[in-house]
Amino acid sequence: MASDKLAAQRKRGAVARRVAEVRRTTRETDITARIDLDGTGQSDIQTGIGFLDHMLDQLARHGLFDLKVHAKGDLHIDFHHTTEDSGYAVGEALSKALGDRRGIMRYGSATIPMDETCTRVSLDASNRPYLVWRVGFTRPKLGEMDTELFKEWFQALAQSAGLTLHVDNLYGENNHHIVESCYKGLARALREAVALDPRAPDQVPSTKGVLGGSL
């Protein structure tokens, strides 16, 4: 099968691994993000925000990406800058690892049940950023983290990674389950979208012949 041939080529090193590392430094944060799209789900996450660390670990584990995020931010003010900028950094590394996006499946979706909660995530790795966020919370915080910051993280990721990203919490009661299902859904949808298409490994998946910008 074509997929078996592709796996064998990757094992021999005939197909380059898609790896990228970026550093984002501002007055508010200093963040390093590294991603290997062809990894095994290993993670090294240190943002200083426990709940965000947990979510980024879920992203790596369920997306089968190797993901490193080390962040130092102005947590003495609040968690906003570190949360948002980590989304930008991960998204930038993701976009850099994808290159011209040649050979990828491009589209991905996942519906994630988590106890009483169900969330649907759909995305297009089109290099045209757009976020639709239909997620509501009944609590202002999870632990010490403001629940409104999760939208900021997804918005930053979509912007810098070039994703058209739709996140719909279909129903749910437990706020922890709601946000965790969003990250797991993102992981699974990304895993599908960035997978290499064995039937069109050298083609950009667009009739325009290019993915990006306003095209």
FIDO-166314 format. One record per residue: residue number from 1; x, y, z of N, C-alpha, C in turn. Coordinates in Angstrom, 1 decimal. Each point is the difference from the previous one (the first is absolute). Layout:
N
<NUM, <X, Y, Z>, <X, Y, Z>, <X, Y, Z>>,
...
end
This chain:
215
<1, <0.8, -1.2, 0.0>, <-0.8, 1.2, 0.0>, <0.9, 1.2, 0.0>>,
<2, <-0.6, 1.1, -0.5>, <0.8, 1.3, -0.1>, <0.4, 0.5, 1.4>>,
<3, <-0.9, -0.1, 0.9>, <0.3, 0.5, 1.4>, <1.1, -0.8, 0.6>>,
<4, <0.1, -1.4, -0.3>, <1.1, -0.8, 0.6>, <1.3, 0.4, -0.7>>,
<5, <0.0, 0.3, -1.3>, <1.2, 0.5, -0.7>, <0.5, 1.3, 0.6>>,
<6, <-0.9, 0.9, 0.3>, <0.3, 1.3, 0.6>, <0.7, -0.2, 1.3>>,
<7, <-0.6, -0.9, 0.8>, <0.5, -0.3, 1.4>, <1.4, -0.6, -0.1>>,
<8, <0.2, -0.9, -1.0>, <1.3, -0.6, -0.1>, <1.0, 1.0, -0.5>>,
<9, <-0.3, 0.9, -0.9>, <0.9, 1.1, -0.4>, <0.4, 0.9, 1.2>>,
<10, <-1.0, 0.3, 0.8>, <0.3, 0.9, 1.1>, <0.9, -0.7, 1.0>>,
<11, <-0.2, -1.3, 0.2>, <0.9, -0.8, 0.9>, <1.4, 0.0, -0.5>>,
<12, <0.2, 0.0, -1.3>, <1.3, -0.1, -0.6>, <0.6, 1.4, 0.0>>,
<13, <-0.8, 1.1, 0.3>, <0.5, 1.3, -0.1>, <-0.1, 0.6, -1.4>>,
<14, <-0.7, -0.7, -0.9>, <-0.1, 0.5, -1.4>, <-1.0, 1.2, -0.1>>,
<15, <-0.8, 0.1, 1.0>, <-1.0, 1.1, 0.1>, <0.4, 0.9, 1.2>>,
<16, <0.3, 1.2, -0.2>, <0.5, 0.9, 1.1>, <-1.1, 0.2, 1.1>>,
<17, <0.4, -0.1, 1.2>, <-0.9, 0.3, 1.1>, <-0.3, 1.5, 0.0>>,
<18, <-1.2, 0.3, 0.4>, <-0.5, 1.4, 0.0>, <0.1, 0.6, 1.4>>,
<19, <1.1, 0.6, 0.2>, <0.4, 0.6, 1.3>, <0.3, 1.4, -0.1>>,
<20, <-0.4, 0.8, 1.0>, <0.3, 1.4, 0.0>, <0.0, 0.5, 1.5>>,
<21, <0.9, 1.0, 0.2>, <0.1, 0.6, 1.3>, <0.0, 1.5, -0.2>>,
<22, <-0.7, 0.7, 0.9>, <0.0, 1.5, -0.1>, <0.1, 0.5, 1.4>>,
<23, <0.5, 1.3, 0.1>, <0.1, 0.7, 1.3>, <-0.7, 1.3, -0.2>>,
<24, <-0.9, 0.3, 0.9>, <-0.8, 1.2, 0.0>, <0.3, 0.8, 1.3>>,
<25, <0.6, 1.2, -0.2>, <0.4, 0.8, 1.1>, <-0.5, 1.4, 0.0>>,
<26, <-0.7, 0.4, 1.0>, <-0.6, 1.3, 0.2>, <0.4, 0.5, 1.4>>,
<27, <-0.5, 1.2, 0.3>, <0.2, 0.5, 1.3>, <-0.8, -0.8, 1.0>>,
<28, <-1.0, -0.7, -0.5>, <-1.0, -0.7, 0.9>, <0.3, -1.5, 0.2>>,
<29, <0.6, -0.6, -1.1>, <0.2, -1.4, 0.0>, <1.3, -0.4, -0.7>>,
<30, <0.5, -1.1, 0.3>, <1.1, -0.6, -0.7>, <-0.3, -1.5, -0.2>>,
<31, <-0.3, -0.4, -1.2>, <-0.6, -1.3, -0.2>, <0.8, -0.8, -1.1>>,
<32, <0.3, -1.2, 0.2>, <0.6, -0.9, -1.0>, <-1.0, -1.1, -0.2>>,
<33, <-0.3, -0.3, -1.3>, <-0.9, -1.0, -0.4>, <0.7, -0.9, -1.1>>,
<34, <-0.1, -1.3, 0.2>, <0.6, -0.9, -1.0>, <-1.0, -1.1, -0.3>>,
<35, <-0.3, -0.3, -1.2>, <-0.9, -1.0, -0.4>, <0.5, -1.0, -1.0>>,
<36, <-0.2, -1.3, 0.2>, <0.3, -1.0, -1.0>, <-1.3, -0.6, -0.4>>,
<37, <-0.5, 0.3, -1.2>, <-1.3, -0.5, -0.5>, <0.0, -1.5, -0.1>>,
<38, <1.1, -0.6, -0.1>, <0.1, -1.5, -0.3>, <0.5, -0.7, 1.2>>,
<39, <-0.3, 0.5, 1.2>, <0.5, -0.5, 1.3>, <-0.9, -1.1, 0.5>>,
<40, <0.1, -0.2, 1.3>, <-0.8, -1.1, 0.7>, <-0.8, 0.5, 1.1>>,
<41, <-0.1, 1.3, 0.2>, <-0.9, 0.5, 1.0>, <0.8, 0.4, 1.3>>,
<42, <1.3, 0.1, -0.1>, <0.8, 0.4, 1.2>, <-0.2, 1.5, 0.2>>,
<43, <0.1, 0.4, 1.2>, <-0.2, 1.5, 0.3>, <1.0, 0.4, 1.1>>,
<44, <0.4, 1.3, 0.0>, <0.8, 0.6, 1.0>, <-0.6, 1.4, 0.1>>,
<45, <-0.9, 0.2, 0.9>, <-0.8, 1.2, 0.1>, <0.3, 0.7, 1.4>>,
<46, <0.4, 1.2, -0.1>, <0.3, 0.8, 1.2>, <-0.4, 1.5, -0.3>>,
<47, <-1.3, 0.3, 0.3>, <-0.4, 1.4, -0.2>, <-0.2, 0.8, 1.3>>,
<48, <0.0, -0.7, 1.1>, <-0.2, 0.6, 1.3>, <-1.5, 0.0, 0.4>>,
<49, <-0.8, -0.4, -1.0>, <-1.5, -0.1, 0.3>, <-0.4, -1.5, -0.1>>,
<50, <-0.3, -0.5, 1.2>, <-0.3, -1.5, 0.0>, <-1.0, -0.5, -0.9>>,
<51, <-1.1, 0.7, -0.1>, <-1.1, -0.5, -0.8>, <0.3, 0.1, -1.5>>,
<52, <0.7, 1.0, -0.4>, <0.5, 0.1, -1.4>, <1.0, -1.0, -0.3>>,
<53, <0.9, -0.3, 0.9>, <0.9, -1.2, -0.2>, <-0.8, -1.2, -0.3>>,
<54, <-1.0, -0.3, 0.8>, <-0.8, -1.2, -0.1>, <-0.7, -0.1, -1.4>>,
<55, <-0.5, 1.2, -0.5>, <-0.6, 0.0, -1.3>, <1.0, -0.2, -1.2>>,
<56, <1.2, 0.6, 0.1>, <1.0, -0.1, -1.0>, <0.5, -1.5, 0.0>>,
<57, <0.1, -0.6, 1.1>, <0.3, -1.4, 0.1>, <-1.0, -0.9, -0.8>>,
<58, <-1.3, 0.4, 0.2>, <-1.0, -0.7, -0.7>, <0.1, 0.2, -1.5>>,
<59, <0.4, 1.2, -0.4>, <0.1, 0.3, -1.4>, <1.1, -0.9, -0.6>>,
<60, <1.1, -0.1, 0.6>, <1.1, -0.9, -0.5>, <-0.4, -1.5, 0.0>>,
<61, <-0.6, -0.4, 1.1>, <-0.3, -1.4, 0.2>, <-1.0, -0.5, -1.1>>,
<62, <-1.0, 0.7, -0.1>, <-1.1, -0.4, -0.9>, <0.3, 0.4, -1.5>>,
<63, <0.8, 0.9, -0.2>, <0.4, 0.4, -1.4>, <1.2, -0.8, -0.5>>,
<64, <0.6, -0.8, 0.9>, <1.3, -0.7, -0.3>, <1.1, 1.0, -0.5>>,
<65, <0.0, 1.2, 0.5>, <1.1, 0.9, -0.2>, <1.0, -0.1, 1.2>>,
<66, <1.2, 0.2, -0.3>, <1.0, 0.3, 1.1>, <0.0, 1.5, 0.1>>,
<67, <-0.3, 0.4, 1.2>, <-0.2, 1.5, 0.3>, <0.8, 0.4, 1.2>>,
<68, <0.7, 1.1, -0.2>, <0.7, 0.6, 1.1>, <-0.4, 1.5, 0.0>>,
<69, <-0.4, 0.4, 1.2>, <-0.4, 1.4, 0.2>, <0.6, 0.4, 1.4>>,
<70, <1.0, 0.9, -0.1>, <0.5, 0.6, 1.3>, <-0.3, 1.5, -0.1>>,
<71, <-0.6, 0.5, 1.1>, <-0.5, 1.4, 0.0>, <0.4, 0.6, 1.3>>,
<72, <0.4, 1.3, -0.1>, <0.2, 0.8, 1.2>, <-0.8, 1.3, -0.3>>,
<73, <-1.0, 0.3, 0.9>, <-0.8, 1.1, -0.3>, <-0.3, 0.8, 1.3>>,
<74, <-0.8, 1.1, -0.2>, <-0.3, 0.9, 1.1>, <-1.2, -0.5, 0.8>>,
<75, <0.2, -1.2, 0.6>, <-1.1, -0.6, 0.7>, <-0.4, 0.7, 1.3>>,
<76, <0.9, 0.9, 0.4>, <-0.3, 0.9, 1.2>, <-1.1, 1.0, -0.3>>,
<77, <-0.3, 0.2, -1.4>, <-1.1, 0.9, -0.4>, <-1.2, -0.9, -0.1>>,
<78, <0.0, -0.9, -1.0>, <-1.1, -1.0, -0.2>, <0.5, -1.0, -1.0>>,
<79, <-0.8, -0.9, -0.4>, <0.4, -1.1, -0.9>, <-0.2, 0.4, -1.5>>,
<80, <-0.6, 1.2, -0.3>, <-0.4, 0.3, -1.4>, <1.2, -0.1, -0.9>>,
<81, <1.0, 0.7, 0.2>, <1.1, 0.1, -1.0>, <0.7, -1.3, -0.2>>,
<82, <0.2, -0.8, 1.0>, <0.7, -1.3, -0.1>, <-0.9, -0.9, -0.8>>,
<83, <-1.3, 0.0, 0.3>, <-0.9, -0.9, -0.7>, <-0.1, 0.3, -1.5>>,
<84, <-0.3, 1.3, -0.3>, <-0.1, 0.4, -1.4>, <1.3, -0.2, -0.7>>,
<85, <1.1, 0.4, 0.5>, <1.3, -0.1, -0.7>, <0.4, -1.4, -0.2>>,
<86, <-0.4, -0.9, 0.9>, <0.4, -1.4, -0.2>, <-0.8, -0.6, -1.2>>,
<87, <-1.3, 0.5, -0.2>, <-0.7, -0.4, -1.2>, <0.6, 0.5, -1.2>>,
<88, <0.5, 1.3, 0.0>, <0.7, 0.5, -1.2>, <1.3, -0.8, -0.3>>,
<89, <0.7, -0.4, 1.1>, <1.3, -0.7, -0.2>, <-0.2, -1.4, -0.6>>,
<90, <-1.0, -0.7, 0.6>, <-0.3, -1.3, -0.5>, <-0.5, 0.0, -1.4>>,
<91, <-0.8, 1.0, -0.3>, <-0.6, 0.2, -1.4>, <1.1, 0.3, -1.0>>,
<92, <1.0, 0.8, 0.4>, <1.1, 0.4, -0.9>, <0.8, -1.2, -0.3>>,
<93, <0.3, -0.8, 1.0>, <0.8, -1.2, -0.2>, <-0.7, -1.0, -0.9>>,
<94, <-1.3, -0.1, 0.2>, <-0.8, -0.9, -0.8>, <0.0, 0.4, -1.4>>,
<95, <-0.2, 1.3, -0.3>, <0.1, 0.5, -1.4>, <1.3, -0.2, -0.6>>,
<96, <1.1, 0.2, 0.8>, <1.3, -0.1, -0.6>, <0.3, -1.5, -0.3>>,
<97, <-0.5, -0.9, 0.9>, <0.2, -1.4, -0.3>, <-0.7, -0.5, -1.2>>,
<98, <-1.1, 0.6, -0.3>, <-0.8, -0.4, -1.2>, <0.6, 0.5, -1.3>>,
<99, <0.8, 1.1, 0.1>, <0.6, 0.5, -1.3>, <-1.1, 0.5, -0.9>>,
<100, <0.1, -0.5, -1.3>, <-1.0, 0.5, -1.0>, <-1.3, -0.9, 0.0>>,
<101, <0.0, -0.9, 1.0>, <-1.2, -0.8, 0.3>, <-0.2, -1.0, -1.2>>,
<102, <1.0, -0.3, -0.7>, <-0.1, -1.0, -1.1>, <-0.2, -1.4, 0.6>>,
<103, <-1.0, -0.7, -0.6>, <-0.2, -1.4, 0.3>, <-0.8, -0.3, 1.2>>,
<104, <-0.5, 1.1, 0.7>, <-0.8, -0.3, 1.2>, <-1.5, -0.2, -0.3>>,
<105, <-0.7, -0.6, 0.9>, <-1.4, -0.3, -0.2>, <-0.8, 1.3, 0.0>>,
<106, <0.5, 1.0, 0.8>, <-0.6, 1.3, 0.1>, <-1.1, 0.2, 0.9>>,
<107, <-1.1, -0.9, -0.1>, <-1.1, 0.1, 0.8>, <0.0, -1.0, 1.1>>,
<108, <-0.6, 0.4, 1.1>, <-0.1, -1.0, 1.1>, <-1.2, 0.4, 0.9>>,
<109, <-0.6, -1.1, 0.6>, <-1.1, 0.3, 1.0>, <0.0, -1.1, 1.0>>,
<110, <-0.6, 0.3, 1.1>, <-0.1, -1.0, 1.1>, <-1.2, 0.4, 0.9>>,
<111, <-0.7, -1.0, 0.4>, <-1.1, 0.2, 1.0>, <0.4, -0.8, 1.2>>,
<112, <0.2, 0.7, 1.1>, <0.5, -0.5, 1.2>, <-1.0, -0.1, 1.2>>,
<113, <-0.4, -1.2, 0.4>, <-0.8, -0.1, 1.2>, <0.9, -0.1, 1.2>>,
<114, <-0.5, 0.6, 1.1>, <0.8, 0.0, 1.2>, <-1.1, 0.0, 1.2>>,
<115, <-0.4, -1.2, 0.4>, <-1.0, -0.1, 1.0>, <-1.3, 0.7, -0.5>>,
<116, <-0.5, 1.0, 0.6>, <-1.2, 0.7, -0.4>, <0.1, 1.0, -1.1>>,
<117, <1.3, 0.2, -0.4>, <0.3, 1.0, -0.9>, <0.3, -0.5, -1.4>>,
<118, <-0.3, 0.7, -1.1>, <0.4, -0.4, -1.3>, <0.3, 1.3, -0.8>>,
<119, <1.2, 0.0, -0.6>, <0.5, 1.1, -0.8>, <0.5, -0.4, -1.3>>,
<120, <-0.3, 0.9, -1.0>, <0.4, -0.3, -1.4>, <1.0, 1.1, -0.4>>,
<121, <1.1, -0.5, -0.6>, <1.0, 0.9, -0.5>, <0.3, -0.3, -1.5>>,
<122, <-0.1, 1.0, -0.9>, <0.2, -0.2, -1.4>, <1.0, 1.1, -0.4>>,
<123, <0.9, -0.4, -0.9>, <1.0, 1.0, -0.4>, <0.5, -0.2, -1.5>>,
<124, <0.5, 1.0, -0.5>, <0.6, 0.1, -1.3>, <1.4, 0.6, 0.1>>,
<125, <1.0, -0.7, -0.3>, <1.4, 0.5, 0.1>, <0.3, 0.8, -1.3>>,
<126, <-0.8, 1.0, -0.2>, <-0.1, 0.7, -1.3>, <1.0, 1.2, 0.0>>,
<127, <0.6, 0.3, 1.1>, <0.9, 1.2, 0.1>, <-0.8, 1.3, -0.1>>,
<128, <-1.3, -0.2, 0.3>, <-0.9, 1.2, 0.1>, <-0.7, -0.1, 1.4>>,
<129, <0.5, 0.8, 0.9>, <-0.4, -0.1, 1.4>, <-1.4, 0.5, 0.2>>,
<130, <-0.8, -0.8, 0.8>, <-1.3, 0.4, 0.4>, <-0.5, -0.9, 1.1>>,
<131, <-0.5, 0.6, 1.1>, <-0.5, -0.8, 1.1>, <-1.5, 0.2, 0.2>>,
<132, <-0.7, -1.1, 0.1>, <-1.4, 0.1, 0.4>, <0.0, -0.8, 1.4>>,
<133, <-0.4, 0.7, 1.0>, <0.1, -0.5, 1.4>, <-1.4, 0.0, 0.6>>,
<134, <-0.6, -1.2, 0.1>, <-1.3, -0.1, 0.6>, <0.1, -0.9, 1.2>>,
<135, <0.6, 0.6, 1.0>, <0.3, -0.7, 1.3>, <-0.4, 1.0, 1.1>>,
<136, <-0.8, -0.5, 0.9>, <-0.3, 0.8, 1.2>, <0.3, -0.7, 1.3>>,
<137, <0.3, 0.8, 1.0>, <0.4, -0.5, 1.3>, <-0.9, 0.6, 1.0>>,
<138, <-0.3, -0.8, 1.1>, <-0.8, 0.5, 1.1>, <0.8, 0.4, 1.2>>,
<139, <1.3, -0.1, -0.1>, <0.9, 0.4, 1.1>, <1.0, 1.0, -0.6>>,
<140, <0.4, 1.0, 0.7>, <1.0, 0.9, -0.5>, <1.4, -0.5, 0.1>>,
<141, <0.3, -1.0, 0.8>, <1.3, -0.6, 0.1>, <0.0, -1.5, 0.1>>,
<142, <1.1, -0.6, -0.5>, <0.3, -1.4, 0.3>, <1.4, 0.0, 0.7>>,
<143, <0.0, -0.3, 1.3>, <1.1, 0.2, 0.8>, <0.3, 1.5, 0.1>>,
<144, <1.2, 0.4, -0.4>, <0.3, 1.4, 0.0>, <-0.1, 0.7, -1.4>>,
<145, <-0.5, -0.8, -1.0>, <0.0, 0.5, -1.4>, <-1.4, 0.5, -0.3>>,
<146, <0.0, 1.2, -0.6>, <-1.3, 0.5, -0.5>, <-0.5, -0.7, -1.2>>,
<147, <-1.2, -0.5, 0.0>, <-0.5, -0.8, -1.1>, <-0.1, 0.8, -1.3>>,
<148, <-0.1, 1.4, 0.1>, <-0.1, 0.8, -1.2>, <1.3, -0.1, -0.8>>,
<149, <1.1, -0.4, 0.6>, <1.3, -0.1, -0.6>, <0.1, -1.1, -1.1>>,
<150, <-0.8, -1.0, 0.2>, <0.1, -1.1, -1.0>, <-0.3, 0.4, -1.4>>,
<151, <-1.0, 0.9, -0.2>, <-0.3, 0.6, -1.3>, <1.2, 0.7, -0.5>>,
<152, <0.7, 0.8, 0.9>, <1.2, 0.7, -0.4>, <1.1, -0.9, -0.6>>,
<153, <0.2, -1.2, 0.7>, <1.0, -0.9, -0.4>, <-0.4, -0.6, -1.4>>,
<154, <-1.2, -0.4, -0.2>, <-0.4, -0.5, -1.3>, <0.0, 1.0, -1.1>>,
<155, <-0.3, 1.2, 0.3>, <0.1, 1.1, -1.0>, <1.4, 0.3, -0.4>>,
<156, <0.9, 0.0, 1.0>, <1.4, 0.2, -0.3>, <0.6, -1.2, -0.9>>,
<157, <-0.4, -1.2, 0.4>, <0.5, -1.2, -0.8>, <-0.5, 0.1, -1.4>>,
<158, <-1.3, 0.3, -0.2>, <-0.6, 0.0, -1.3>, <0.7, 1.1, -0.9>>,
<159, <0.3, 1.1, 0.6>, <0.6, 1.2, -0.7>, <1.4, -0.4, -0.5>>,
<160, <0.8, -0.5, 0.9>, <1.4, -0.2, -0.3>, <0.2, -1.3, -0.8>>,
<161, <-0.9, -1.0, 0.2>, <0.2, -1.3, -0.7>, <-0.7, 0.1, -1.4>>,
<162, <-0.8, 1.0, -0.2>, <-0.8, 0.0, -1.3>, <-1.0, -1.0, -0.1>>,
<163, <-0.9, -0.1, 1.1>, <-1.0, -1.0, 0.0>, <-1.4, 0.7, -0.1>>,
<164, <-0.9, -0.5, -0.8>, <-1.4, 0.3, 0.2>, <-0.5, -1.0, 1.0>>,
<165, <-0.4, 0.4, 1.1>, <-0.3, -0.9, 1.2>, <-1.3, 0.3, 0.6>>,
<166, <-0.9, -1.0, 0.0>, <-1.3, 0.1, 0.6>, <0.0, -1.0, 1.2>>,
<167, <-0.4, 0.6, 1.1>, <-0.1, -0.8, 1.3>, <-1.4, 0.2, 0.5>>,
<168, <-0.7, -1.1, 0.1>, <-1.4, 0.0, 0.5>, <-0.2, -0.9, 1.1>>,
<169, <-0.3, 0.5, 1.2>, <-0.4, -0.8, 1.1>, <-1.5, -0.3, -0.2>>,
<170, <-0.3, -1.2, -0.3>, <-1.4, -0.4, -0.3>, <-0.9, 0.0, 1.2>>,
<171, <0.6, -0.5, 1.1>, <-0.6, 0.0, 1.3>, <1.0, -0.4, 1.1>>,
<172, <-0.4, 0.3, 1.2>, <0.9, -0.4, 1.1>, <-0.3, 0.9, 1.2>>,
<173, <0.4, -0.5, 1.2>, <-0.2, 0.7, 1.3>, <1.3, 0.3, 0.7>>,
<174, <0.9, -1.0, 0.0>, <1.2, 0.2, 0.8>, <1.0, 0.8, -0.8>>,
<175, <0.4, 1.1, 0.5>, <0.9, 0.9, -0.7>, <1.4, -0.6, -0.4>>,
<176, <0.5, -0.8, 0.9>, <1.3, -0.7, -0.3>, <-0.2, -0.9, -1.2>>,
<177, <-1.1, -0.8, 0.0>, <-0.3, -0.9, -1.1>, <-0.1, 0.8, -1.3>>,
<178, <-0.7, 1.2, 0.0>, <-0.3, 0.8, -1.2>, <1.3, 0.4, -0.6>>,
<179, <0.9, 0.6, 0.8>, <1.3, 0.5, -0.6>, <0.9, -1.1, -0.4>>,
<180, <0.0, -1.1, 0.8>, <0.9, -1.1, -0.4>, <-0.4, -0.6, -1.3>>,
<181, <-1.3, -0.1, -0.2>, <-0.5, -0.6, -1.2>, <0.3, 0.9, -1.2>>,
<182, <0.1, 1.3, 0.2>, <0.4, 0.9, -1.1>, <1.5, -0.3, -0.4>>,
<183, <0.8, -0.1, 1.0>, <1.5, -0.3, -0.4>, <0.1, -1.4, -0.6>>,
<184, <-0.7, -1.0, 0.5>, <0.1, -1.3, -0.5>, <-0.5, 0.0, -1.5>>,
<185, <-1.1, 0.7, -0.2>, <-0.6, 0.1, -1.3>, <1.0, 0.7, -1.0>>,
<186, <0.6, 1.1, 0.5>, <1.0, 0.6, -0.8>, <1.2, -0.9, -0.4>>,
<187, <0.4, -0.8, 1.0>, <1.1, -0.9, -0.2>, <-0.3, -1.0, -1.1>>,
<188, <-1.2, -0.6, 0.1>, <-0.4, -1.0, -1.0>, <-0.2, 0.5, -1.3>>,
<189, <-0.6, 1.2, -0.1>, <-0.3, 0.7, -1.3>, <1.3, 0.4, -0.7>>,
<190, <1.0, 0.5, 0.8>, <1.3, 0.3, -0.5>, <0.7, -1.2, -0.5>>,
<191, <-0.1, -1.1, 0.8>, <0.7, -1.2, -0.4>, <-0.5, -0.5, -1.4>>,
<192, <-1.2, 0.2, -0.2>, <-0.6, -0.4, -1.3>, <0.4, 0.9, -1.1>>,
<193, <0.0, 1.3, 0.3>, <0.2, 1.0, -1.1>, <1.4, 0.1, -0.4>>,
<194, <1.0, -0.2, 0.9>, <1.4, 0.1, -0.4>, <0.6, -1.3, -0.4>>,
<195, <-0.8, -1.1, 0.0>, <0.5, -1.3, -0.4>, <0.3, 0.1, -1.5>>,
<196, <1.1, -0.7, -0.5>, <0.3, 0.0, -1.4>, <-0.9, -1.0, -0.8>>,
<197, <-0.4, 0.6, -1.1>, <-0.9, -0.8, -0.8>, <0.8, -0.9, -0.9>>,
<198, <-0.1, -1.3, 0.1>, <0.8, -0.9, -0.8>, <-0.3, 0.0, -1.5>>,
<199, <-1.2, 0.5, -0.3>, <-0.5, 0.0, -1.4>, <0.5, 1.3, -0.7>>,
<200, <0.3, 1.0, 0.8>, <0.5, 1.3, -0.6>, <1.1, 0.6, 0.8>>,
<201, <1.1, -0.7, 0.1>, <1.1, 0.5, 0.9>, <0.7, 1.2, -0.4>>,
<202, <-0.1, 0.4, -1.3>, <0.7, 1.1, -0.6>, <-0.9, 1.1, -0.4>>,
<203, <-1.3, 0.0, 0.3>, <-0.9, 1.0, -0.4>, <-0.4, 0.9, 1.1>>,
<204, <-0.1, 1.3, -0.2>, <-0.7, 0.9, 0.9>, <-1.5, -0.2, -0.1>>,
<205, <-0.7, -0.3, 1.1>, <-1.4, -0.4, -0.1>, <-0.9, 1.2, -0.3>>,
<206, <0.1, 0.6, -1.1>, <-0.8, 1.2, -0.4>, <0.0, 0.1, -1.5>>,
<207, <-1.1, 0.4, -0.6>, <-0.1, 0.2, -1.4>, <0.8, 1.2, -0.4>>,
<208, <0.3, 0.9, 0.9>, <0.9, 1.2, -0.3>, <1.4, -0.4, -0.1>>,
<209, <0.4, -1.2, 0.6>, <1.4, -0.4, -0.1>, <0.8, 0.6, 1.2>>,
<210, <-0.6, 0.7, 0.9>, <0.7, 0.6, 1.1>, <-1.0, 0.2, 1.1>>,
<211, <0.5, -0.1, 1.2>, <-0.9, 0.3, 1.2>, <0.6, 1.2, 0.7>>,
<212, <-0.8, 1.0, 0.2>, <0.5, 1.1, 0.8>, <-0.6, 1.4, -0.3>>,
<213, <0.1, 0.9, 1.0>, <-0.4, 1.3, -0.2>, <-1.4, 0.2, -0.3>>,
<214, <-0.3, 0.9, -1.0>, <-1.3, 0.3, -0.4>, <-0.4, -0.8, -1.3>>,
<215, <0.8, -1.0, -0.4>, <-0.2, -0.8, -1.2>, <-1.2, -0.9, 0.2>>,
end
